[in-house]
């Protein structure tokens, strides 16, 4: 009971009038833990910024320095907004105290963004993202104006190629719709419904697999919706990166984001539009991007055979990585110096090393039970080639470094298993080859980044992922789960194999208890079955 320990936390004394005011803006007035509500982001952030430099409690600070009911009939602390903005002007813009910009956060909806743009939006580490899923949402419906959901880049419109571009994109969406419907129909015909399955579970799993199969036909220009939550500092970095982009869509979207953030956290973003601050930053980023483009490309090699699947290569790892993990464990659990811990870990016999790491990992009961930060002591650099659709899902993992090449058609494309099984390979390949020819035309007329909009998601992209063992455990277990898309499941399974056999980090691999190496025709079905039966047990 909370009152059983309240003698440890004597409540602060407030008058009845102060309690009435505080009750509007704080979740309680008598406990040591509370949340702020009904306050603008700028005031909440400024309160915390002032908090670090004051001996007062937060609620007292609010009453003494931020609250002023004279600003409106409702008692909204409008004077507090003025004080907060002045505080940010001094601390953020003048003093350069960047940590202050971490105190304001915004939920932002970004709609009608191409899948080229979504990768830009989702690149920052310090934000949270949710993106519209191609697994649950079909893209076979036309918009009210009769068009499919894809972007026509202004570069292509101004270059005189819009008519041809629309013709090819429309053909892709028509093919997507037909393949989706054909695969769904044949799955219904070949897979019987289990008597224990509800109609919802059966139909949802069939639909998900059909959508997964057709996804590769969609172009990178297909529109999506992205939800973002981030701090002002993260948004500032995002906007500056976007303003430096070569792509018109990205630059225009940067101004849309800035305009909406100015309505809710303007004081946090004052540096962006200052020529000597944000202007110089954007110029630097743009110049850096231009210089990078002039770096000679390596010979790309021959196009890989169509349907060649995913390729995962372990480029770099630490042969002593597991002993680095062991040293971190010893250091954390003892009073020894790190130098002693490293020497001790180096002297362990293989059996002792295995026992130490497995004891540290413990009995994991599900994949959300993760070992501690000692697993961050070793890392792996992977080079991966897979279809762009799978890359979209893998790129969103943020606790790692990911770099990717511009999407094009040079690495060939992946043919989904069900396309092969149902005799649709020939028409699928014809559509891919047709788009390859059109992409090559665009690439000659426009920059590689602009021509990437026209590339279907079945085409492969090359990228690297540099991640520590703790993040590798999280990614591999999550992305190898049976309900996942077959393409990124194959990537995760190969990453696991590389860690176990190429790096010979058998103890790290052993900690990955929930890696699933199976092959499933209807992996989504088993997941939905488990969820439905669990809910049924809980409802009893």
One Martini backbone bead per residue (centre of mass of N, CA, C, O) as a GRO file, in nm:
protein
  540
    1UNK     BB    1   0.097   0.036   0.020
    2UNK     BB    2   0.138   0.368  -0.008
    3UNK     BB    3   0.081   0.453   0.298
    4UNK     BB    4   0.308   0.266   0.426
    5UNK     BB    5   0.545   0.481   0.290
    6UNK     BB    6   0.479   0.796   0.335
    7UNK     BB    7   0.680   0.871   0.566
    8UNK     BB    8   0.920   0.905   0.357
    9UNK     BB    9   0.707   1.115   0.192
   10UNK     BB   10   0.644   1.407   0.261
   11UNK     BB   11   0.422   1.631   0.200
   12UNK     BB   12   0.357   1.911   0.046
   13UNK     BB   13   0.271   2.242   0.108
   14UNK     BB   14  -0.060   2.352   0.024
   15UNK     BB   15  -0.297   2.533  -0.066
   16UNK     BB   16  -0.612   2.519  -0.172
   17UNK     BB   17  -0.560   2.688  -0.428
   18UNK     BB   18  -0.309   2.530  -0.521
   19UNK     BB   19  -0.444   2.255  -0.546
   20UNK     BB   20  -0.645   2.335  -0.764
   21UNK     BB   21  -0.431   2.406  -0.975
   22UNK     BB   22  -0.252   2.147  -0.974
   23UNK     BB   23  -0.485   1.946  -1.060
   24UNK     BB   24  -0.471   2.037  -1.369
   25UNK     BB   25  -0.130   1.961  -1.412
   26UNK     BB   26  -0.136   1.717  -1.201
   27UNK     BB   27  -0.181   1.386  -1.084
   28UNK     BB   28  -0.061   1.506  -0.811
   29UNK     BB   29   0.005   1.666  -0.461
   30UNK     BB   30   0.138   1.407  -0.249
   31UNK     BB   31   0.363   1.282  -0.436
   32UNK     BB   32   0.688   1.196  -0.571
   33UNK     BB   33   0.507   1.097  -0.817
   34UNK     BB   34   0.449   1.258  -1.138
   35UNK     BB   35   0.245   1.415  -1.385
   36UNK     BB   36   0.205   1.606  -1.670
   37UNK     BB   37  -0.082   1.810  -1.765
   38UNK     BB   38  -0.221   2.042  -1.973
   39UNK     BB   39   0.056   2.118  -2.122
   40UNK     BB   40   0.275   2.261  -2.294
   41UNK     BB   41   0.572   2.163  -2.415
   42UNK     BB   42   0.730   2.425  -2.350
   43UNK     BB   43   0.665   2.417  -2.043
   44UNK     BB   44   0.766   2.139  -1.965
   45UNK     BB   45   1.057   2.181  -2.057
   46UNK     BB   46   1.118   2.440  -1.891
   47UNK     BB   47   1.073   2.320  -1.616
   48UNK     BB   48   1.307   2.119  -1.634
   49UNK     BB   49   1.530   2.320  -1.691
   50UNK     BB   50   1.486   2.481  -1.424
   51UNK     BB   51   1.499   2.243  -1.220
   52UNK     BB   52   1.821   2.199  -1.243
   53UNK     BB   53   1.844   2.521  -1.107
   54UNK     BB   54   1.664   2.429  -0.852
   55UNK     BB   55   1.538   2.380  -0.513
   56UNK     BB   56   1.269   2.332  -0.612
   57UNK     BB   57   0.992   2.206  -0.674
   58UNK     BB   58   0.798   2.162  -0.945
   59UNK     BB   59   0.529   2.269  -0.831
   60UNK     BB   60   0.648   2.529  -0.708
   61UNK     BB   61   0.773   2.638  -0.964
   62UNK     BB   62   0.512   2.669  -1.118
   63UNK     BB   63   0.374   2.870  -0.923
   64UNK     BB   64   0.610   3.091  -0.908
   65UNK     BB   65   0.708   3.103  -1.246
   66UNK     BB   66   0.445   3.006  -1.454
   67UNK     BB   67   0.189   3.087  -1.319
   68UNK     BB   68  -0.098   3.265  -1.488
   69UNK     BB   69  -0.443   3.347  -1.493
   70UNK     BB   70  -0.462   3.618  -1.676
   71UNK     BB   71  -0.463   3.497  -1.979
   72UNK     BB   72  -0.734   3.333  -1.896
   73UNK     BB   73  -1.035   3.201  -1.797
   74UNK     BB   74  -0.909   2.899  -1.751
   75UNK     BB   75  -0.604   2.928  -1.638
   76UNK     BB   76  -0.390   2.945  -1.839
   77UNK     BB   77  -0.028   2.948  -1.864
   78UNK     BB   78   0.067   3.196  -2.060
   79UNK     BB   79   0.309   3.319  -1.914
   80UNK     BB   80   0.473   3.055  -1.924
   81UNK     BB   81   0.532   3.063  -2.226
   82UNK     BB   82   0.700   3.319  -2.229
   83UNK     BB   83   0.915   3.212  -2.033
   84UNK     BB   84   0.996   2.963  -2.192
   85UNK     BB   85   1.093   3.104  -2.451
   86UNK     BB   86   1.313   3.270  -2.311
   87UNK     BB   87   1.471   3.031  -2.202
   88UNK     BB   88   1.541   2.901  -2.477
   89UNK     BB   89   1.684   3.137  -2.605
   90UNK     BB   90   1.917   3.121  -2.398
   91UNK     BB   91   1.993   2.805  -2.378
   92UNK     BB   92   1.984   2.717  -2.687
   93UNK     BB   93   2.078   2.954  -2.876
   94UNK     BB   94   2.307   3.094  -2.698
   95UNK     BB   95   2.441   2.838  -2.526
   96UNK     BB   96   2.399   2.541  -2.654
   97UNK     BB   97   2.187   2.356  -2.484
   98UNK     BB   98   2.087   2.059  -2.612
   99UNK     BB   99   1.935   1.911  -2.375
  100UNK     BB  100   1.680   2.092  -2.382
  101UNK     BB  101   1.570   1.960  -2.662
  102UNK     BB  102   1.474   1.687  -2.495
  103UNK     BB  103   1.198   1.812  -2.338
  104UNK     BB  104   1.045   1.797  -2.616
  105UNK     BB  105   0.745   1.643  -2.751
  106UNK     BB  106   0.612   1.476  -3.059
  107UNK     BB  107   0.330   1.385  -3.235
  108UNK     BB  108   0.360   1.270  -3.580
  109UNK     BB  109   0.193   1.286  -3.887
  110UNK     BB  110   0.296   1.109  -4.196
  111UNK     BB  111   0.157   1.150  -4.506
  112UNK     BB  112   0.207   1.060  -4.825
  113UNK     BB  113   0.472   0.882  -4.829
  114UNK     BB  114   0.718   0.761  -4.964
  115UNK     BB  115   0.949   0.493  -4.947
  116UNK     BB  116   1.181   0.689  -4.962
  117UNK     BB  117   1.099   0.885  -4.733
  118UNK     BB  118   1.064   0.687  -4.492
  119UNK     BB  119   1.373   0.632  -4.465
  120UNK     BB  120   1.436   0.920  -4.374
  121UNK     BB  121   1.246   0.942  -4.127
  122UNK     BB  122   1.377   0.652  -3.996
  123UNK     BB  123   1.691   0.709  -3.933
  124UNK     BB  124   1.668   0.793  -3.658
  125UNK     BB  125   1.735   0.689  -3.329
  126UNK     BB  126   1.559   0.917  -3.140
  127UNK     BB  127   1.293   0.755  -3.235
  128UNK     BB  128   0.949   0.679  -3.302
  129UNK     BB  129   0.792   0.421  -3.512
  130UNK     BB  130   0.509   0.394  -3.746
  131UNK     BB  131   0.412   0.184  -4.020
  132UNK     BB  132   0.253   0.107  -4.277
  133UNK     BB  133   0.133  -0.209  -4.377
  134UNK     BB  134   0.161  -0.448  -4.639
  135UNK     BB  135   0.016  -0.690  -4.479
  136UNK     BB  136  -0.278  -0.531  -4.404
  137UNK     BB  137  -0.262  -0.335  -4.666
  138UNK     BB  138  -0.405  -0.280  -4.951
  139UNK     BB  139  -0.311  -0.146  -5.299
  140UNK     BB  140  -0.586  -0.179  -5.501
  141UNK     BB  141  -0.693   0.101  -5.455
  142UNK     BB  142  -0.833   0.385  -5.554
  143UNK     BB  143  -0.863   0.698  -5.558
  144UNK     BB  144  -1.084   0.951  -5.606
  145UNK     BB  145  -0.912   1.034  -5.879
  146UNK     BB  146  -0.816   0.727  -5.990
  147UNK     BB  147  -0.557   0.683  -5.836
  148UNK     BB  148  -0.286   0.557  -5.725
  149UNK     BB  149  -0.054   0.498  -5.449
  150UNK     BB  150   0.161   0.733  -5.578
  151UNK     BB  151   0.451   0.902  -5.666
  152UNK     BB  152   0.529   1.201  -5.852
  153UNK     BB  153   0.800   1.335  -5.922
  154UNK     BB  154   0.892   1.652  -6.004
  155UNK     BB  155   1.135   1.584  -6.175
  156UNK     BB  156   0.966   1.416  -6.383
  157UNK     BB  157   0.765   1.629  -6.462
  158UNK     BB  158   0.978   1.849  -6.555
  159UNK     BB  159   1.118   1.627  -6.761
  160UNK     BB  160   0.864   1.479  -6.929
  161UNK     BB  161   0.788   1.169  -6.779
  162UNK     BB  162   0.499   1.126  -6.656
  163UNK     BB  163   0.338   0.949  -6.851
  164UNK     BB  164   0.525   0.701  -6.844
  165UNK     BB  165   0.530   0.664  -6.542
  166UNK     BB  166   0.226   0.613  -6.503
  167UNK     BB  167   0.204   0.367  -6.682
  168UNK     BB  168   0.395   0.185  -6.514
  169UNK     BB  169   0.265   0.213  -6.235
  170UNK     BB  170  -0.018   0.115  -6.307
  171UNK     BB  171   0.074  -0.167  -6.398
  172UNK     BB  172   0.175  -0.255  -6.122
  173UNK     BB  173  -0.096  -0.231  -5.965
  174UNK     BB  174  -0.252  -0.429  -6.135
  175UNK     BB  175  -0.065  -0.671  -6.084
  176UNK     BB  176  -0.090  -0.673  -5.780
  177UNK     BB  177  -0.392  -0.732  -5.768
  178UNK     BB  178  -0.386  -1.001  -5.929
  179UNK     BB  179  -0.185  -1.160  -5.755
  180UNK     BB  180  -0.329  -1.138  -5.490
  181UNK     BB  181  -0.594  -1.280  -5.583
  182UNK     BB  182  -0.469  -1.545  -5.687
  183UNK     BB  183  -0.326  -1.638  -5.431
  184UNK     BB  184  -0.571  -1.633  -5.245
  185UNK     BB  185  -0.743  -1.833  -5.404
  186UNK     BB  186  -0.534  -2.076  -5.393
  187UNK     BB  187  -0.517  -2.099  -5.089
  188UNK     BB  188  -0.811  -2.172  -5.041
  189UNK     BB  189  -0.790  -2.434  -5.230
  190UNK     BB  190  -0.527  -2.576  -5.059
  191UNK     BB  191  -0.630  -2.470  -4.766
  192UNK     BB  192  -0.758  -2.591  -4.494
  193UNK     BB  193  -0.970  -2.554  -4.241
  194UNK     BB  194  -0.947  -2.564  -3.919
  195UNK     BB  195  -1.166  -2.646  -3.670
  196UNK     BB  196  -1.008  -2.454  -3.450
  197UNK     BB  197  -1.055  -2.226  -3.642
  198UNK     BB  198  -1.134  -1.930  -3.716
  199UNK     BB  199  -1.229  -1.729  -3.966
  200UNK     BB  200  -1.031  -1.504  -3.902
  201UNK     BB  201  -0.766  -1.663  -3.893
  202UNK     BB  202  -0.780  -1.784  -4.173
  203UNK     BB  203  -0.817  -1.524  -4.346
  204UNK     BB  204  -0.579  -1.354  -4.236
  205UNK     BB  205  -0.349  -1.545  -4.320
  206UNK     BB  206  -0.404  -1.554  -4.620
  207UNK     BB  207  -0.389  -1.250  -4.673
  208UNK     BB  208  -0.098  -1.201  -4.571
  209UNK     BB  209   0.044  -1.389  -4.774
  210UNK     BB  210  -0.061  -1.251  -5.032
  211UNK     BB  211   0.061  -0.972  -4.970
  212UNK     BB  212   0.353  -1.064  -4.947
  213UNK     BB  213   0.374  -1.171  -5.240
  214UNK     BB  214   0.288  -0.888  -5.386
  215UNK     BB  215   0.481  -0.661  -5.277
  216UNK     BB  216   0.721  -0.661  -5.496
  217UNK     BB  217   0.551  -0.486  -5.712
  218UNK     BB  218   0.585  -0.251  -5.561
  219UNK     BB  219   0.689   0.060  -5.552
  220UNK     BB  220   0.884   0.308  -5.398
  221UNK     BB  221   0.638   0.524  -5.452
  222UNK     BB  222   0.468   0.426  -5.246
  223UNK     BB  223   0.235   0.507  -5.016
  224UNK     BB  224   0.262   0.627  -4.672
  225UNK     BB  225   0.228   0.599  -4.315
  226UNK     BB  226   0.374   0.796  -4.041
  227UNK     BB  227   0.461   0.760  -3.704
  228UNK     BB  228   0.592   1.011  -3.472
  229UNK     BB  229   0.825   1.016  -3.193
  230UNK     BB  230   0.990   1.314  -3.060
  231UNK     BB  231   1.226   1.527  -3.009
  232UNK     BB  232   1.343   1.831  -3.080
  233UNK     BB  233   1.627   1.737  -3.148
  234UNK     BB  234   1.544   1.522  -3.357
  235UNK     BB  235   1.388   1.713  -3.546
  236UNK     BB  236   1.614   1.901  -3.615
  237UNK     BB  237   1.793   1.690  -3.755
  238UNK     BB  238   1.586   1.602  -3.965
  239UNK     BB  239   1.539   1.872  -4.111
  240UNK     BB  240   1.830   1.923  -4.195
  241UNK     BB  241   1.866   1.668  -4.364
  242UNK     BB  242   1.626   1.727  -4.559
  243UNK     BB  243   1.728   2.004  -4.671
  244UNK     BB  244   1.993   1.846  -4.801
  245UNK     BB  245   1.844   1.713  -5.016
  246UNK     BB  246   1.799   1.619  -5.351
  247UNK     BB  247   1.501   1.576  -5.295
  248UNK     BB  248   1.204   1.731  -5.321
  249UNK     BB  249   1.022   1.577  -5.130
  250UNK     BB  250   1.203   1.605  -4.880
  251UNK     BB  251   1.218   1.916  -4.867
  252UNK     BB  252   0.912   1.972  -4.852
  253UNK     BB  253   0.860   1.800  -4.597
  254UNK     BB  254   1.033   1.966  -4.406
  255UNK     BB  255   0.837   2.214  -4.411
  256UNK     BB  256   0.591   2.069  -4.301
  257UNK     BB  257   0.714   1.992  -4.032
  258UNK     BB  258   0.799   2.271  -3.936
  259UNK     BB  259   0.515   2.403  -3.943
  260UNK     BB  260   0.390   2.213  -3.720
  261UNK     BB  261   0.600   2.254  -3.492
  262UNK     BB  262   0.552   2.565  -3.465
  263UNK     BB  263   0.266   2.513  -3.319
  264UNK     BB  264   0.408   2.355  -3.048
  265UNK     BB  265   0.761   2.404  -3.068
  266UNK     BB  266   0.911   2.681  -3.150
  267UNK     BB  267   1.141   2.729  -2.933
  268UNK     BB  268   1.312   2.464  -3.020
  269UNK     BB  269   1.355   2.584  -3.348
  270UNK     BB  270   1.529   2.857  -3.382
  271UNK     BB  271   1.800   2.754  -3.530
  272UNK     BB  272   1.717   2.658  -3.816
  273UNK     BB  273   1.669   2.965  -3.953
  274UNK     BB  274   1.956   3.035  -3.898
  275UNK     BB  275   2.218   3.100  -4.093
  276UNK     BB  276   2.451   3.049  -3.863
  277UNK     BB  277   2.317   2.763  -3.818
  278UNK     BB  278   2.121   2.596  -4.003
  279UNK     BB  279   2.242   2.695  -4.271
  280UNK     BB  280   2.529   2.582  -4.231
  281UNK     BB  281   2.444   2.291  -4.184
  282UNK     BB  282   2.310   2.237  -4.458
  283UNK     BB  283   2.554   2.305  -4.631
  284UNK     BB  284   2.730   2.082  -4.523
  285UNK     BB  285   2.549   1.838  -4.595
  286UNK     BB  286   2.529   1.894  -4.899
  287UNK     BB  287   2.835   1.889  -4.955
  288UNK     BB  288   2.883   1.605  -4.850
  289UNK     BB  289   2.697   1.462  -5.051
  290UNK     BB  290   2.847   1.553  -5.309
  291UNK     BB  291   3.120   1.429  -5.242
  292UNK     BB  292   3.022   1.136  -5.218
  293UNK     BB  293   2.929   1.111  -5.522
  294UNK     BB  294   3.241   1.135  -5.629
  295UNK     BB  295   3.296   0.868  -5.537
  296UNK     BB  296   3.411   0.597  -5.659
  297UNK     BB  297   3.282   0.323  -5.780
  298UNK     BB  298   3.252   0.011  -5.771
  299UNK     BB  299   3.241  -0.264  -5.927
  300UNK     BB  300   2.932  -0.432  -5.933
  301UNK     BB  301   2.890  -0.644  -6.126
  302UNK     BB  302   2.691  -0.887  -6.190
  303UNK     BB  303   2.391  -0.991  -6.230
  304UNK     BB  304   2.184  -1.161  -6.057
  305UNK     BB  305   1.986  -1.402  -6.039
  306UNK     BB  306   1.678  -1.463  -6.045
  307UNK     BB  307   1.583  -1.563  -5.731
  308UNK     BB  308   1.855  -1.574  -5.534
  309UNK     BB  309   1.800  -1.422  -5.287
  310UNK     BB  310   1.974  -1.404  -5.005
  311UNK     BB  311   2.262  -1.216  -4.872
  312UNK     BB  312   2.506  -1.304  -4.613
  313UNK     BB  313   2.782  -1.119  -4.469
  314UNK     BB  314   3.063  -1.152  -4.264
  315UNK     BB  315   3.299  -0.898  -4.238
  316UNK     BB  316   3.302  -0.835  -3.914
  317UNK     BB  317   3.488  -0.948  -3.619
  318UNK     BB  318   3.556  -1.068  -3.288
  319UNK     BB  319   3.732  -1.334  -3.179
  320UNK     BB  320   3.718  -1.208  -2.861
  321UNK     BB  321   3.418  -1.140  -2.788
  322UNK     BB  322   3.341  -1.340  -2.556
  323UNK     BB  323   3.569  -1.234  -2.363
  324UNK     BB  324   3.456  -0.951  -2.342
  325UNK     BB  325   3.198  -1.034  -2.210
  326UNK     BB  326   3.327  -1.172  -1.966
  327UNK     BB  327   3.472  -0.920  -1.857
  328UNK     BB  328   3.214  -0.757  -1.804
  329UNK     BB  329   3.095  -0.953  -1.600
  330UNK     BB  330   3.321  -0.952  -1.393
  331UNK     BB  331   3.322  -0.649  -1.339
  332UNK     BB  332   3.023  -0.623  -1.244
  333UNK     BB  333   3.043  -0.879  -1.018
  334UNK     BB  334   3.287  -0.716  -0.896
  335UNK     BB  335   3.599  -0.552  -0.762
  336UNK     BB  336   3.746  -0.549  -1.015
  337UNK     BB  337   3.934  -0.467  -1.256
  338UNK     BB  338   3.945  -0.457  -1.594
  339UNK     BB  339   4.222  -0.578  -1.629
  340UNK     BB  340   4.162  -0.831  -1.464
  341UNK     BB  341   3.911  -0.924  -1.622
  342UNK     BB  342   4.056  -0.972  -1.890
  343UNK     BB  343   4.262  -1.179  -1.788
  344UNK     BB  344   4.055  -1.380  -1.680
  345UNK     BB  345   3.899  -1.429  -1.945
  346UNK     BB  346   4.152  -1.534  -2.107
  347UNK     BB  347   4.191  -1.797  -1.898
  348UNK     BB  348   3.951  -1.940  -1.979
  349UNK     BB  349   3.792  -2.204  -2.031
  350UNK     BB  350   3.548  -2.307  -2.234
  351UNK     BB  351   3.362  -2.409  -2.006
  352UNK     BB  352   3.377  -2.152  -1.833
  353UNK     BB  353   3.269  -1.958  -2.044
  354UNK     BB  354   2.997  -2.092  -2.081
  355UNK     BB  355   2.901  -2.072  -1.784
  356UNK     BB  356   2.918  -1.766  -1.751
  357UNK     BB  357   2.725  -1.680  -1.985
  358UNK     BB  358   2.477  -1.858  -1.914
  359UNK     BB  359   2.436  -1.735  -1.632
  360UNK     BB  360   2.390  -1.446  -1.730
  361UNK     BB  361   2.142  -1.507  -1.908
  362UNK     BB  362   1.973  -1.736  -1.825
  363UNK     BB  363   1.621  -1.803  -1.801
  364UNK     BB  364   1.461  -1.771  -2.083
  365UNK     BB  365   1.105  -1.734  -2.157
  366UNK     BB  366   1.151  -1.498  -2.366
  367UNK     BB  367   1.253  -1.259  -2.602
  368UNK     BB  368   1.229  -1.018  -2.378
  369UNK     BB  369   1.456  -1.171  -2.243
  370UNK     BB  370   1.759  -1.009  -2.177
  371UNK     BB  371   2.062  -0.955  -2.172
  372UNK     BB  372   2.299  -0.762  -2.083
  373UNK     BB  373   2.554  -0.521  -2.158
  374UNK     BB  374   2.785  -0.720  -2.215
  375UNK     BB  375   2.677  -0.777  -2.518
  376UNK     BB  376   2.811  -0.488  -2.618
  377UNK     BB  377   3.131  -0.582  -2.652
  378UNK     BB  378   3.029  -0.699  -2.930
  379UNK     BB  379   3.054  -0.711  -3.296
  380UNK     BB  380   2.880  -0.685  -3.626
  381UNK     BB  381   2.945  -0.698  -3.984
  382UNK     BB  382   2.701  -0.673  -4.234
  383UNK     BB  383   2.629  -0.794  -4.561
  384UNK     BB  384   2.333  -0.719  -4.755
  385UNK     BB  385   2.106  -0.900  -4.982
  386UNK     BB  386   1.781  -0.778  -5.062
  387UNK     BB  387   1.483  -0.697  -5.069
  388UNK     BB  388   1.330  -0.396  -5.021
  389UNK     BB  389   1.103  -0.494  -4.838
  390UNK     BB  390   1.292  -0.611  -4.616
  391UNK     BB  391   1.462  -0.360  -4.563
  392UNK     BB  392   1.238  -0.184  -4.439
  393UNK     BB  393   1.225  -0.360  -4.174
  394UNK     BB  394   1.532  -0.355  -4.090
  395UNK     BB  395   1.591  -0.040  -4.086
  396UNK     BB  396   1.416   0.024  -3.812
  397UNK     BB  397   1.650  -0.050  -3.657
  398UNK     BB  398   1.825   0.164  -3.416
  399UNK     BB  399   2.060  -0.012  -3.252
  400UNK     BB  400   2.229   0.075  -3.520
  401UNK     BB  401   2.425   0.055  -3.820
  402UNK     BB  402   2.297   0.184  -4.134
  403UNK     BB  403   2.383   0.122  -4.481
  404UNK     BB  404   2.286   0.237  -4.814
  405UNK     BB  405   2.210   0.195  -5.130
  406UNK     BB  406   2.090   0.273  -5.416
  407UNK     BB  407   1.813   0.199  -5.572
  408UNK     BB  408   1.803  -0.070  -5.813
  409UNK     BB  409   1.853  -0.330  -6.084
  410UNK     BB  410   2.148  -0.477  -6.060
  411UNK     BB  411   2.064  -0.730  -5.840
  412UNK     BB  412   1.797  -0.803  -5.892
  413UNK     BB  413   1.535  -1.041  -5.810
  414UNK     BB  414   1.266  -1.168  -5.620
  415UNK     BB  415   1.091  -1.479  -5.610
  416UNK     BB  416   0.830  -1.593  -5.481
  417UNK     BB  417   0.727  -1.898  -5.391
  418UNK     BB  418   0.420  -1.877  -5.480
  419UNK     BB  419   0.476  -1.791  -5.768
  420UNK     BB  420   0.601  -2.058  -5.843
  421UNK     BB  421   0.381  -2.263  -5.744
  422UNK     BB  422   0.141  -2.099  -5.927
  423UNK     BB  423   0.263  -2.016  -6.218
  424UNK     BB  424   0.377  -1.682  -6.209
  425UNK     BB  425   0.668  -1.620  -6.312
  426UNK     BB  426   0.645  -1.511  -6.601
  427UNK     BB  427   0.476  -1.252  -6.536
  428UNK     BB  428   0.662  -1.144  -6.319
  429UNK     BB  429   0.921  -1.119  -6.494
  430UNK     BB  430   0.804  -0.931  -6.709
  431UNK     BB  431   0.757  -0.693  -6.516
  432UNK     BB  432   1.046  -0.660  -6.415
  433UNK     BB  433   1.181  -0.612  -6.693
  434UNK     BB  434   1.017  -0.367  -6.776
  435UNK     BB  435   1.113  -0.191  -6.533
  436UNK     BB  436   1.410  -0.202  -6.595
  437UNK     BB  437   1.402  -0.046  -6.860
  438UNK     BB  438   1.273   0.210  -6.741
  439UNK     BB  439   1.485   0.271  -6.529
  440UNK     BB  440   1.720   0.308  -6.726
  441UNK     BB  441   1.600   0.557  -6.858
  442UNK     BB  442   1.585   0.732  -6.603
  443UNK     BB  443   1.890   0.716  -6.525
  444UNK     BB  444   1.978   0.879  -6.783
  445UNK     BB  445   1.787   1.141  -6.713
  446UNK     BB  446   1.849   1.098  -6.410
  447UNK     BB  447   1.900   1.038  -6.106
  448UNK     BB  448   1.928   0.767  -5.904
  449UNK     BB  449   1.726   0.873  -5.684
  450UNK     BB  450   1.488   0.920  -5.878
  451UNK     BB  451   1.472   0.635  -6.022
  452UNK     BB  452   1.397   0.469  -5.758
  453UNK     BB  453   1.083   0.507  -5.755
  454UNK     BB  454   1.038   0.272  -5.994
  455UNK     BB  455   1.122   0.041  -5.808
  456UNK     BB  456   1.062  -0.258  -5.716
  457UNK     BB  457   1.064  -0.445  -5.413
  458UNK     BB  458   1.202  -0.709  -5.538
  459UNK     BB  459   1.446  -0.565  -5.549
  460UNK     BB  460   1.771  -0.542  -5.474
  461UNK     BB  461   1.968  -0.449  -5.184
  462UNK     BB  462   2.255  -0.292  -5.048
  463UNK     BB  463   2.374  -0.349  -4.706
  464UNK     BB  464   2.461  -0.246  -4.374
  465UNK     BB  465   2.523  -0.402  -4.042
  466UNK     BB  466   2.603  -0.261  -3.720
  467UNK     BB  467   2.617  -0.482  -3.434
  468UNK     BB  468   2.556  -0.597  -3.140
  469UNK     BB  469   2.477  -0.878  -2.961
  470UNK     BB  470   2.216  -0.767  -2.834
  471UNK     BB  471   2.081  -0.670  -3.098
  472UNK     BB  472   2.106  -0.934  -3.251
  473UNK     BB  473   1.918  -1.094  -3.073
  474UNK     BB  474   1.670  -0.923  -3.120
  475UNK     BB  475   1.652  -0.931  -3.432
  476UNK     BB  476   1.668  -1.237  -3.489
  477UNK     BB  477   1.426  -1.329  -3.320
  478UNK     BB  478   1.211  -1.145  -3.442
  479UNK     BB  479   1.277  -1.203  -3.768
  480UNK     BB  480   1.236  -1.538  -3.726
  481UNK     BB  481   0.956  -1.549  -3.687
  482UNK     BB  482   0.692  -1.714  -3.829
  483UNK     BB  483   0.519  -1.438  -3.902
  484UNK     BB  484   0.722  -1.352  -4.090
  485UNK     BB  485   0.880  -1.264  -4.353
  486UNK     BB  486   1.067  -1.460  -4.558
  487UNK     BB  487   1.300  -1.264  -4.620
  488UNK     BB  488   1.381  -1.170  -4.325
  489UNK     BB  489   1.411  -1.452  -4.214
  490UNK     BB  490   1.658  -1.527  -4.387
  491UNK     BB  491   1.844  -1.314  -4.275
  492UNK     BB  492   1.835  -1.394  -3.975
  493UNK     BB  493   1.934  -1.686  -4.013
  494UNK     BB  494   2.210  -1.608  -4.140
  495UNK     BB  495   2.316  -1.443  -3.905
  496UNK     BB  496   2.320  -1.673  -3.704
  497UNK     BB  497   2.512  -1.857  -3.863
  498UNK     BB  498   2.754  -1.663  -3.863
  499UNK     BB  499   2.793  -1.645  -3.555
  500UNK     BB  500   2.828  -1.955  -3.509
  501UNK     BB  501   3.038  -2.035  -3.758
  502UNK     BB  502   3.220  -1.792  -3.841
  503UNK     BB  503   3.275  -1.665  -3.549
  504UNK     BB  504   3.230  -1.879  -3.312
  505UNK     BB  505   2.979  -1.774  -3.123
  506UNK     BB  506   2.828  -2.005  -2.939
  507UNK     BB  507   2.726  -1.848  -2.684
  508UNK     BB  508   2.563  -1.638  -2.827
  509UNK     BB  509   2.385  -1.834  -2.985
  510UNK     BB  510   2.271  -1.980  -2.729
  511UNK     BB  511   2.114  -1.721  -2.628
  512UNK     BB  512   1.934  -1.767  -2.894
  513UNK     BB  513   1.656  -1.934  -2.812
  514UNK     BB  514   1.432  -1.780  -3.032
  515UNK     BB  515   1.523  -1.903  -3.282
  516UNK     BB  516   1.383  -1.959  -3.613
  517UNK     BB  517   1.457  -2.223  -3.868
  518UNK     BB  518   1.205  -2.248  -4.010
  519UNK     BB  519   0.954  -2.343  -4.257
  520UNK     BB  520   0.671  -2.144  -4.376
  521UNK     BB  521   0.377  -2.107  -4.547
  522UNK     BB  522   0.189  -2.021  -4.270
  523UNK     BB  523   0.304  -1.840  -4.026
  524UNK     BB  524   0.063  -1.656  -3.942
  525UNK     BB  525  -0.126  -1.877  -3.842
  526UNK     BB  526   0.021  -1.964  -3.579
  527UNK     BB  527   0.003  -1.688  -3.443
  528UNK     BB  528  -0.309  -1.656  -3.442
  529UNK     BB  529  -0.371  -1.911  -3.288
  530UNK     BB  530  -0.221  -1.841  -3.029
  531UNK     BB  531  -0.372  -1.578  -2.967
  532UNK     BB  532  -0.661  -1.690  -2.957
  533UNK     BB  533  -0.615  -1.910  -2.734
  534UNK     BB  534  -0.516  -1.719  -2.518
  535UNK     BB  535  -0.772  -1.539  -2.506
  536UNK     BB  536  -0.962  -1.771  -2.433
  537UNK     BB  537  -0.834  -1.839  -2.159
  538UNK     BB  538  -0.861  -1.547  -2.032
  539UNK     BB  539  -1.192  -1.540  -2.065
  540UNK     BB  540  -1.276  -1.765  -1.846
   0.00000   0.00000   0.00000
